[in-house]
Amino acid sequence: MTLSNTAHRICVLIPTYNNAKTLRRVVDGVLQYISDVYVINDGSTDETRHILSEYPNVHVLHQERNQGKGKALLRGFQQALADGYDYAITIDSDGQHYPDDIPVFLAELKAHDEPVLLIGNRDMGQDGIPRKSSFGNRFSNFWFWFETGIKLDDTQSGYRMYPLKHLPKHLFTNKFEFEIEIIVRTAWKGVLVKNVPVKVLYDPQERVSHFRPFRDFTRISILNTVLVIITLLYIKPRNFFRKLKKKSFKQFLKEDILQTQDSPEVKALSLAMGIFIGIIPAWGFQTFLCLSIAVALRWNKALAFLGSNISIPPMIPVIVFLALQIGGFILPTDKPMTFDFDKVDIEMIKIHLYQYVVGSFLLAIFTAVLVGLLFYVILKYYARKSIKNVQ
């Protein structure tokens, strides 16, 4: 039986590297459901090439040397896209995935009008699943949520359906971490990413894993570090401004700040924290710091970001001036500031820099507490008014 989807052209990609024990079973199983199959032989040195010669109707892409799963998938995506396919289902060749789950992906695709990236959700709690795989999956799930705001139960399954025309144009990784980069960056483009239930088989007698724990975990950790930095410095601010641009300021204030589920205390603390970060001498890192703290403490990210923008260019001279005045009052000196460079020396620079740092922290604390308390009072008033209107 071969299934088809009239709305989309769909193929299956099978990247393989030295999985001769299970490759034939996987290909035969897939061909029962979809006839358009690509196998990317990533430099295998076992019987893989001979096995693939038995399938004249399967598109075989040979890579002369092993370049990594990411490179194999990327080559398959490029070829499938060039051949006019809209979606590609990827299935591992080590036998852990069941081809009879392909209809699950096709059925889920039909339920969506917009582009969607589907990831198989394996039961990682069943007997036979290696403990390190369960831990790695939870680790990956957490960082995917942090980087995209999307909660998934399984982000490491290689059993997926990709929207070929909506994937990032350029990807930078080529090993196991490729599958993390591509789902994060696809989600950043606004594509829906979700799980679908699939079965999984871990047979130690047949399965050949090419995962190198120390090396690959290090590469994954480095990738997540880069993705987190991009998330905090670019993606979060970008999404914030996009949301603000789509709404009037009054609508944004009402829907995204005043009517969120956060308590008045959390909202006031979020704004105060953002203002504090915006005033202290952390130029260039305010967004990173305030969003990191807001995410870690589960505070209101929009308010924290809004508060940090107290240091917009027109306000910087005011902040620096007030910080120097406060610092000068706390730490008086007999060397007044001058712009006569002939009279400037290292000692004078050190003194006034110290005044500025101390003054900026004191100004940050005072302003954050004052604005935070004022905002808290306004929120409590707004809440009481809303209750009276309901009654």
C-alpha positions as a LaTeX table, in Angstrom:
\begin{tabular}{lrrr}
\hline
Residue & $x$ (\AA) & $y$ (\AA) & $z$ (\AA) \\
\hline
Met1 & 0.00 & 0.00 & 0.00 \\
Thr2 & 1.38 & 3.43 & $-0.98$ \\
Leu3 & $-0.11$ & 6.50 & 0.64 \\
Ser4 & $-0.29$ & 9.92 & $-0.99$ \\
Asn5 & $-1.22$ & 13.44 & 0.04 \\
Thr6 & $-2.91$ & 15.43 & $-2.72$ \\
Ala7 & $-2.06$ & 18.81 & $-1.20$ \\
His8 & 1.69 & 18.24 & $-0.96$ \\
Arg9 & 4.45 & 16.28 & $-2.64$ \\
Ile10 & 6.14 & 14.20 & 0.06 \\
Cys11 & 9.24 & 12.04 & 0.02 \\
Val12 & 11.25 & 10.10 & 2.60 \\
Leu13 & 14.94 & 10.66 & 3.31 \\
Ile14 & 17.02 & 7.91 & 4.90 \\
Pro15 & 20.54 & 9.01 & 5.91 \\
Thr16 & 22.73 & 5.98 & 6.58 \\
Tyr17 & 26.25 & 5.23 & 7.73 \\
Asn18 & 27.33 & 1.61 & 8.33 \\
Asn19 & 23.85 & 0.34 & 9.22 \\
Ala20 & 23.88 & $-2.65$ & 6.87 \\
Lys21 & 22.20 & $-4.87$ & 9.49 \\
Thr22 & 18.98 & $-2.86$ & 9.49 \\
Leu23 & 19.03 & $-0.83$ & 6.26 \\
Arg24 & 17.18 & $-3.36$ & 4.09 \\
Arg25 & 14.36 & $-3.72$ & 6.63 \\
Val26 & 13.96 & 0.05 & 6.92 \\
Val27 & 13.87 & 0.64 & 3.15 \\
Asp28 & 11.41 & $-2.20$ & 2.57 \\
Gly29 & 9.17 & $-0.87$ & 5.34 \\
Val30 & 9.18 & 2.69 & 4.01 \\
Leu31 & 8.37 & 1.55 & 0.45 \\
Gln32 & 5.11 & 0.05 & 1.71 \\
Tyr33 & 3.86 & 3.58 & 2.43 \\
Ile34 & 5.72 & 6.01 & 0.15 \\
Ser35 & 7.38 & 5.25 & $-3.19$ \\
Asp36 & 9.46 & 8.44 & $-3.34$ \\
Val37 & 12.50 & 7.50 & $-1.27$ \\
Tyr38 & 16.00 & 8.95 & $-1.09$ \\
Val39 & 18.81 & 7.14 & 0.70 \\
Ile40 & 21.91 & 9.22 & 1.46 \\
Asn41 & 24.89 & 6.90 & 1.90 \\
Asp42 & 27.25 & 8.94 & 4.07 \\
Gly43 & 30.51 & 7.21 & 3.18 \\
Ser44 & 29.60 & 3.76 & 4.53 \\
Thr45 & 32.36 & 1.14 & 4.53 \\
Asp46 & 30.17 & $-1.94$ & 5.12 \\
Glu47 & 27.69 & $-3.66$ & 2.74 \\
Thr48 & 25.52 & $-0.55$ & 2.37 \\
Arg49 & 26.42 & 0.20 & $-1.26$ \\
His50 & 25.70 & $-3.40$ & $-2.29$ \\
Ile51 & 22.34 & $-3.41$ & $-0.49$ \\
Leu52 & 21.26 & $-0.17$ & $-2.14$ \\
Ser53 & 22.08 & $-1.57$ & $-5.58$ \\
Glu54 & 19.11 & $-3.90$ & $-5.08$ \\
Tyr55 & 16.66 & $-0.96$ & $-5.17$ \\
Pro56 & 16.61 & 0.53 & $-8.70$ \\
Asn57 & 13.55 & 2.70 & $-7.91$ \\
Val58 & 15.13 & 4.31 & $-4.84$ \\
His59 & 17.10 & 7.53 & $-5.32$ \\
Val60 & 20.56 & 6.85 & $-3.92$ \\
Leu61 & 22.96 & 9.70 & $-3.12$ \\
His62 & 26.48 & 8.53 & $-2.35$ \\
Gln63 & 28.98 & 10.59 & $-0.37$ \\
Glu64 & 32.45 & 9.19 & $-0.85$ \\
Arg65 & 33.54 & 9.95 & 2.71 \\
Asn66 & 31.65 & 10.22 & 5.98 \\
Gln67 & 30.71 & 13.89 & 6.55 \\
Gly68 & 28.15 & 13.60 & 9.34 \\
Lys69 & 24.40 & 13.19 & 9.57 \\
Gly70 & 23.80 & 16.90 & 9.12 \\
Lys71 & 25.60 & 16.99 & 5.79 \\
Ala72 & 23.73 & 13.89 & 4.64 \\
Leu73 & 20.36 & 15.40 & 5.55 \\
Leu74 & 21.24 & 18.71 & 3.97 \\
Arg75 & 22.15 & 17.03 & 0.70 \\
Gly76 & 18.87 & 15.11 & 0.81 \\
Phe77 & 16.89 & 18.32 & 1.47 \\
Gln78 & 18.56 & 20.09 & $-1.43$ \\
Gln79 & 17.92 & 17.24 & $-3.85$ \\
Ala80 & 14.31 & 16.75 & $-2.74$ \\
Leu81 & 13.64 & 20.48 & $-3.03$ \\
Ala82 & 15.21 & 20.57 & $-6.49$ \\
Asp83 & 12.96 & 17.66 & $-7.50$ \\
Gly84 & 9.85 & 19.59 & $-6.46$ \\
Tyr85 & 8.94 & 18.05 & $-3.11$ \\
Asp86 & 7.22 & 20.13 & $-0.41$ \\
Tyr87 & 7.87 & 17.91 & 2.62 \\
Ala88 & 10.47 & 15.31 & 3.52 \\
Ile89 & 10.05 & 12.68 & 6.20 \\
Thr90 & 13.40 & 11.64 & 7.71 \\
Ile91 & 13.79 & 8.22 & 9.28 \\
Asp92 & 16.94 & 6.74 & 10.80 \\
Ser93 & 18.41 & 3.62 & 9.22 \\
Asp94 & 19.33 & 1.92 & 12.52 \\
Gly95 & 15.93 & 0.27 & 12.88 \\
Gln96 & 14.68 & 2.22 & 15.89 \\
His97 & 11.82 & 3.83 & 13.95 \\
Tyr98 & 8.76 & 2.01 & 12.65 \\
Pro99 & 7.84 & 2.81 & 9.02 \\
Asp100 & 4.18 & 2.09 & 9.83 \\
Asp101 & 4.15 & 5.41 & 11.73 \\
Ile102 & 4.45 & 7.32 & 8.43 \\
Pro103 & 0.62 & 7.64 & 8.21 \\
Val104 & 0.73 & 9.46 & 11.58 \\
Phe105 & 2.82 & 12.22 & 10.00 \\
Leu106 & 0.63 & 12.39 & 6.90 \\
Ala107 & $-2.58$ & 12.61 & 8.95 \\
Glu108 & $-1.15$ & 15.38 & 11.14 \\
Leu109 & 0.01 & 17.32 & 8.07 \\
Lys110 & $-3.51$ & 17.27 & 6.64 \\
Ala111 & $-4.78$ & 18.93 & 9.82 \\
His112 & $-2.68$ & 22.05 & 9.20 \\
Asp113 & $-3.06$ & 24.77 & 6.61 \\
Glu114 & 0.19 & 26.51 & 7.60 \\
Pro115 & 3.72 & 25.08 & 7.28 \\
Val116 & 4.56 & 22.66 & 10.08 \\
Leu117 & 7.64 & 20.75 & 11.23 \\
Leu118 & 6.69 & 17.49 & 12.93 \\
Ile119 & 8.93 & 15.54 & 15.31 \\
Gly120 & 8.23 & 11.98 & 16.44 \\
Asn121 & 7.53 & 11.76 & 20.16 \\
Arg122 & 9.05 & 8.56 & 21.49 \\
Asp123 & 8.12 & 6.96 & 24.81 \\
Met124 & 11.46 & 7.53 & 26.52 \\
Gly125 & 10.23 & 5.89 & 29.72 \\
Gln126 & 9.75 & 2.41 & 28.26 \\
Asp127 & 12.01 & $-0.52$ & 29.07 \\
Gly128 & 15.21 & $-0.74$ & 27.05 \\
Ile129 & 15.70 & 3.01 & 26.52 \\
Pro130 & 19.26 & 3.92 & 27.59 \\
Arg131 & 19.31 & 6.29 & 30.56 \\
Lys132 & 21.74 & 8.62 & 28.78 \\
Ser133 & 19.24 & 8.97 & 25.91 \\
Ser134 & 16.44 & 9.98 & 28.30 \\
Phe135 & 18.68 & 12.54 & 30.01 \\
Gly136 & 19.92 & 13.93 & 26.71 \\
Asn137 & 16.35 & 14.33 & 25.50 \\
Arg138 & 15.27 & 16.23 & 28.63 \\
Phe139 & 18.38 & 18.42 & 28.32 \\
Ser140 & 17.57 & 19.18 & 24.68 \\
Asn141 & 13.87 & 19.81 & 25.43 \\
Phe142 & 14.74 & 22.43 & 28.04 \\
Trp143 & 17.07 & 24.41 & 25.78 \\
Phe144 & 14.66 & 24.22 & 22.85 \\
Trp145 & 11.96 & 25.73 & 25.09 \\
Phe146 & 14.36 & 28.42 & 26.32 \\
Glu147 & 15.38 & 29.33 & 22.77 \\
Thr148 & 11.92 & 29.22 & 21.15 \\
Gly149 & 9.27 & 29.32 & 23.88 \\
Ile150 & 7.84 & 26.04 & 22.50 \\
Lys151 & 7.43 & 23.10 & 24.88 \\
Leu152 & 7.99 & 19.67 & 23.32 \\
Asp153 & 8.29 & 16.21 & 24.86 \\
Asp154 & 10.88 & 14.99 & 22.35 \\
Thr155 & 13.33 & 17.16 & 20.40 \\
Gln156 & 15.97 & 14.54 & 19.62 \\
Ser157 & 14.03 & 12.03 & 17.56 \\
Gly158 & 15.35 & 11.73 & 14.01 \\
Tyr159 & 11.89 & 10.67 & 12.84 \\
Arg160 & 10.59 & 13.97 & 11.47 \\
Met161 & 8.68 & 15.72 & 8.72 \\
Tyr162 & 10.33 & 18.89 & 7.39 \\
Pro163 & 8.68 & 21.69 & 5.37 \\
Leu164 & 11.40 & 21.95 & 2.74 \\
Lys165 & 10.49 & 25.41 & 1.44 \\
His166 & 10.50 & 26.96 & 4.92 \\
Leu167 & 13.82 & 25.74 & 6.30 \\
Pro168 & 16.74 & 28.13 & 6.99 \\
Lys169 & 18.76 & 28.88 & 3.86 \\
His170 & 22.14 & 28.39 & 5.52 \\
Leu171 & 22.96 & 25.98 & 8.36 \\
Phe172 & 26.31 & 25.92 & 10.12 \\
Thr173 & 26.51 & 22.49 & 11.77 \\
Asn174 & 26.90 & 19.08 & 10.15 \\
Lys175 & 26.96 & 16.42 & 12.89 \\
Phe176 & 24.31 & 15.35 & 15.40 \\
Glu177 & 23.81 & 18.95 & 16.54 \\
Phe178 & 22.45 & 19.77 & 13.05 \\
Glu179 & 19.05 & 18.40 & 14.06 \\
Ile180 & 18.92 & 20.83 & 17.00 \\
Glu181 & 19.99 & 23.85 & 14.98 \\
Ile182 & 17.48 & 23.24 & 12.22 \\
Ile183 & 14.40 & 22.95 & 14.46 \\
Val184 & 15.37 & 25.99 & 16.55 \\
Arg185 & 16.07 & 28.19 & 13.55 \\
Thr186 & 12.96 & 26.95 & 11.73 \\
Ala187 & 10.87 & 27.86 & 14.80 \\
Trp188 & 12.53 & 31.31 & 14.78 \\
Lys189 & 11.10 & 31.77 & 11.28 \\
Gly190 & 7.59 & 31.37 & 12.69 \\
Val191 & 7.03 & 27.78 & 11.50 \\
Leu192 & 4.88 & 25.64 & 13.80 \\
Val193 & 6.92 & 22.86 & 15.46 \\
Lys194 & 5.09 & 20.07 & 17.25 \\
Asn195 & 5.32 & 16.42 & 18.30 \\
Val196 & 3.41 & 13.44 & 16.95 \\
Pro197 & 3.36 & 10.06 & 18.76 \\
Val198 & 5.60 & 7.34 & 17.31 \\
Lys199 & 6.89 & 3.98 & 18.44 \\
Val200 & 10.57 & 3.27 & 19.06 \\
Leu201 & 12.73 & 0.13 & 19.20 \\
Tyr202 & 16.14 & $-0.04$ & 20.85 \\
Asp203 & 17.73 & $-3.38$ & 19.92 \\
Pro204 & 21.35 & $-3.55$ & 21.12 \\
Gln205 & 21.95 & $-6.58$ & 18.87 \\
Glu206 & 21.16 & $-4.68$ & 15.68 \\
Arg207 & 21.38 & $-0.98$ & 16.41 \\
Val208 & 24.66 & 0.77 & 15.60 \\
Ser209 & 24.95 & 4.20 & 17.20 \\
His210 & 27.53 & 6.68 & 15.93 \\
Phe211 & 26.97 & 9.13 & 18.78 \\
Arg212 & 30.27 & 9.98 & 20.48 \\
Pro213 & 29.21 & 11.06 & 23.99 \\
Phe214 & 31.98 & 13.48 & 24.95 \\
Arg215 & 32.70 & 15.02 & 21.55 \\
Asp216 & 29.10 & 15.30 & 20.37 \\
Phe217 & 27.76 & 16.51 & 23.73 \\
Thr218 & 30.45 & 19.22 & 23.68 \\
Arg219 & 29.43 & 20.28 & 20.17 \\
Ile220 & 25.77 & 20.34 & 21.22 \\
Ser221 & 26.60 & 22.44 & 24.31 \\
Ile222 & 28.55 & 24.94 & 22.22 \\
Leu223 & 25.67 & 25.17 & 19.75 \\
Asn224 & 23.14 & 25.78 & 22.54 \\
Thr225 & 25.37 & 28.47 & 24.02 \\
Val226 & 25.43 & 30.29 & 20.67 \\
Leu227 & 21.68 & 29.84 & 20.19 \\
Val228 & 20.92 & 31.18 & 23.68 \\
Ile229 & 23.05 & 34.28 & 23.06 \\
Ile230 & 21.25 & 34.89 & 19.73 \\
Thr231 & 17.92 & 34.32 & 21.46 \\
Leu232 & 18.58 & 36.91 & 24.14 \\
Leu233 & 20.36 & 39.50 & 22.03 \\
Tyr234 & 18.26 & 39.28 & 18.85 \\
Ile235 & 15.28 & 36.89 & 18.77 \\
Lys236 & 13.55 & 38.07 & 21.99 \\
Pro237 & 13.92 & 41.78 & 21.16 \\
Arg238 & 12.84 & 41.11 & 17.56 \\
Asn239 & 9.71 & 39.26 & 18.66 \\
Phe240 & 8.95 & 41.98 & 21.19 \\
Phe241 & 9.06 & 44.72 & 18.56 \\
Arg242 & 7.11 & 42.62 & 16.06 \\
Lys243 & 4.36 & 42.13 & 18.61 \\
Leu244 & 4.39 & 45.81 & 19.50 \\
Lys245 & 4.31 & 46.80 & 15.82 \\
Lys246 & 1.20 & 44.69 & 15.16 \\
Lys247 & $-0.73$ & 46.42 & 17.96 \\
Ser248 & $-1.35$ & 49.90 & 19.14 \\
Phe249 & 0.57 & 50.79 & 22.30 \\
Lys250 & $-2.70$ & 50.90 & 24.24 \\
Gln251 & $-3.66$ & 47.42 & 23.01 \\
Phe252 & $-0.17$ & 46.07 & 23.75 \\
Leu253 & $-0.25$ & 47.58 & 27.25 \\
Lys254 & $-3.65$ & 46.04 & 27.95 \\
Glu255 & $-3.15$ & 42.57 & 26.47 \\
Asp256 & 0.55 & 41.85 & 27.04 \\
Ile257 & 1.23 & 43.64 & 30.29 \\
Leu258 & $-1.87$ & 44.48 & 32.32 \\
Gln259 & $-3.94$ & 41.38 & 31.51 \\
Thr260 & $-1.24$ & 38.71 & 31.68 \\
Gln261 & $-1.48$ & 36.06 & 34.39 \\
Asp262 & 1.48 & 37.50 & 36.30 \\
Ser263 & 0.72 & 38.95 & 39.72 \\
Pro264 & 1.14 & 42.71 & 40.32 \\
Glu265 & 4.19 & 41.89 & 42.42 \\
Val266 & 5.87 & 40.00 & 39.58 \\
Lys267 & 5.02 & 42.71 & 37.06 \\
Ala268 & 6.40 & 45.46 & 39.31 \\
Leu269 & 9.55 & 43.45 & 40.05 \\
Ser270 & 10.04 & 42.76 & 36.33 \\
Leu271 & 9.85 & 46.43 & 35.41 \\
Ala272 & 12.06 & 47.45 & 38.34 \\
Met273 & 14.66 & 44.83 & 37.46 \\
Gly274 & 14.71 & 46.02 & 33.84 \\
Ile275 & 15.23 & 49.63 & 34.94 \\
Phe276 & 18.02 & 48.60 & 37.31 \\
Ile277 & 19.80 & 46.68 & 34.53 \\
Gly278 & 19.25 & 49.58 & 32.12 \\
Ile279 & 20.95 & 52.12 & 34.40 \\
Ile280 & 23.95 & 50.21 & 35.74 \\
Pro281 & 27.09 & 50.34 & 33.53 \\
Ala282 & 26.37 & 47.20 & 31.51 \\
Trp283 & 26.20 & 48.91 & 28.13 \\
Gly284 & 25.55 & 46.46 & 25.31 \\
Phe285 & 24.43 & 43.68 & 27.64 \\
Gln286 & 21.26 & 45.15 & 29.16 \\
Thr287 & 18.92 & 43.10 & 26.96 \\
Phe288 & 20.90 & 39.91 & 27.52 \\
Leu289 & 20.97 & 40.38 & 31.30 \\
Cys290 & 17.37 & 41.43 & 31.86 \\
Leu291 & 15.90 & 38.72 & 29.62 \\
Ser292 & 18.17 & 36.07 & 31.15 \\
Ile293 & 17.03 & 37.01 & 34.66 \\
Ala294 & 13.38 & 37.26 & 33.60 \\
Val295 & 13.48 & 33.81 & 32.00 \\
Ala296 & 15.34 & 32.27 & 34.95 \\
Leu297 & 12.91 & 33.75 & 37.52 \\
Arg298 & 9.84 & 33.37 & 35.26 \\
Trp299 & 9.10 & 37.07 & 35.44 \\
Asn300 & 7.42 & 39.22 & 32.78 \\
Lys301 & 9.94 & 39.43 & 29.91 \\
Ala302 & 8.09 & 42.24 & 28.11 \\
Leu303 & 8.15 & 44.47 & 31.18 \\
Ala304 & 11.78 & 43.64 & 31.95 \\
Phe305 & 12.78 & 44.51 & 28.40 \\
Leu306 & 10.68 & 47.67 & 28.47 \\
Gly307 & 12.38 & 48.78 & 31.69 \\
Ser308 & 15.87 & 48.13 & 30.34 \\
Asn309 & 15.22 & 50.58 & 27.52 \\
Ile310 & 15.52 & 53.47 & 29.95 \\
Ser311 & 19.06 & 53.64 & 28.55 \\
Ile312 & 18.00 & 54.65 & 25.05 \\
Pro313 & 20.46 & 57.13 & 23.46 \\
Pro314 & 18.62 & 60.37 & 24.46 \\
Met315 & 18.63 & 59.22 & 28.10 \\
Ile316 & 22.27 & 58.11 & 28.31 \\
Pro317 & 23.72 & 61.61 & 28.94 \\
Val318 & 21.11 & 62.19 & 31.67 \\
Ile319 & 21.91 & 58.86 & 33.34 \\
Val320 & 25.67 & 59.47 & 33.20 \\
Phe321 & 25.29 & 63.02 & 34.55 \\
Leu322 & 23.06 & 61.96 & 37.46 \\
Ala323 & 25.33 & 59.00 & 38.25 \\
Leu324 & 28.38 & 61.29 & 38.38 \\
Gln325 & 26.56 & 63.78 & 40.59 \\
Ile326 & 25.47 & 61.10 & 43.04 \\
Gly327 & 28.89 & 59.44 & 42.96 \\
Gly328 & 30.56 & 62.81 & 43.55 \\
Phe329 & 28.33 & 63.47 & 46.54 \\
Ile330 & 29.11 & 60.07 & 48.08 \\
Leu331 & 32.81 & 60.12 & 47.14 \\
Pro332 & 33.93 & 63.75 & 47.05 \\
Thr333 & 37.31 & 64.59 & 45.51 \\
Asp334 & 39.55 & 67.62 & 45.22 \\
Lys335 & 40.07 & 66.81 & 41.53 \\
Pro336 & 37.03 & 68.18 & 39.70 \\
Met337 & 36.20 & 66.80 & 36.26 \\
Thr338 & 37.66 & 68.77 & 33.37 \\
Phe339 & 37.67 & 68.51 & 29.60 \\
Asp340 & 41.07 & 70.16 & 29.38 \\
Phe341 & 43.10 & 67.14 & 28.25 \\
Asp342 & 46.34 & 68.76 & 29.39 \\
Lys343 & 45.09 & 68.48 & 32.97 \\
Val344 & 43.68 & 64.96 & 32.71 \\
Asp345 & 45.71 & 62.16 & 34.27 \\
Ile346 & 45.17 & 58.48 & 35.09 \\
Glu347 & 44.40 & 59.21 & 38.72 \\
Met348 & 41.61 & 61.65 & 37.77 \\
Ile349 & 40.11 & 59.10 & 35.35 \\
Lys350 & 40.15 & 56.40 & 38.03 \\
Ile351 & 38.48 & 58.65 & 40.61 \\
His352 & 35.63 & 59.78 & 38.35 \\
Leu353 & 35.13 & 56.30 & 36.91 \\
Tyr354 & 34.75 & 54.99 & 40.44 \\
Gln355 & 32.29 & 57.83 & 41.19 \\
Tyr356 & 30.32 & 56.95 & 38.08 \\
Val357 & 30.11 & 53.23 & 38.88 \\
Val358 & 29.04 & 53.84 & 42.51 \\
Gly359 & 26.63 & 56.59 & 41.48 \\
Ser360 & 25.06 & 54.52 & 38.71 \\
Phe361 & 24.30 & 51.63 & 41.05 \\
Leu362 & 22.76 & 53.98 & 43.63 \\
Leu363 & 20.75 & 55.73 & 40.91 \\
Ala364 & 19.65 & 52.35 & 39.56 \\
Ile365 & 18.46 & 51.16 & 42.97 \\
Phe366 & 16.60 & 54.41 & 43.73 \\
Thr367 & 14.92 & 54.63 & 40.31 \\
Ala368 & 14.01 & 50.92 & 40.19 \\
Val369 & 12.45 & 51.00 & 43.67 \\
Leu370 & 10.57 & 54.26 & 42.99 \\
Val371 & 9.18 & 53.22 & 39.59 \\
Gly372 & 8.51 & 49.65 & 40.78 \\
Leu373 & 6.46 & 50.86 & 43.76 \\
Leu374 & 4.58 & 53.39 & 41.64 \\
Phe375 & 3.81 & 50.76 & 39.00 \\
Tyr376 & 2.67 & 48.33 & 41.72 \\
Val377 & 0.22 & 50.92 & 43.07 \\
Ile378 & $-1.13$ & 51.55 & 39.55 \\
Leu379 & $-1.57$ & 47.81 & 38.93 \\
Lys380 & $-3.42$ & 47.31 & 42.23 \\
Tyr381 & $-5.69$ & 50.24 & 41.39 \\
Tyr382 & $-6.33$ & 48.82 & 37.93 \\
Ala383 & $-7.13$ & 45.40 & 39.42 \\
Arg384 & $-9.60$ & 46.82 & 41.94 \\
Lys385 & $-11.25$ & 48.89 & 39.22 \\
Ser386 & $-11.63$ & 45.82 & 37.02 \\
Ile387 & $-13.26$ & 43.87 & 39.87 \\
Lys388 & $-15.75$ & 46.73 & 40.49 \\
Asn389 & $-16.65$ & 46.85 & 36.80 \\
Val390 & $-17.36$ & 43.10 & 36.81 \\
Gln391 & $-19.57$ & 43.41 & 39.88 \\
\hline
\end{tabular}
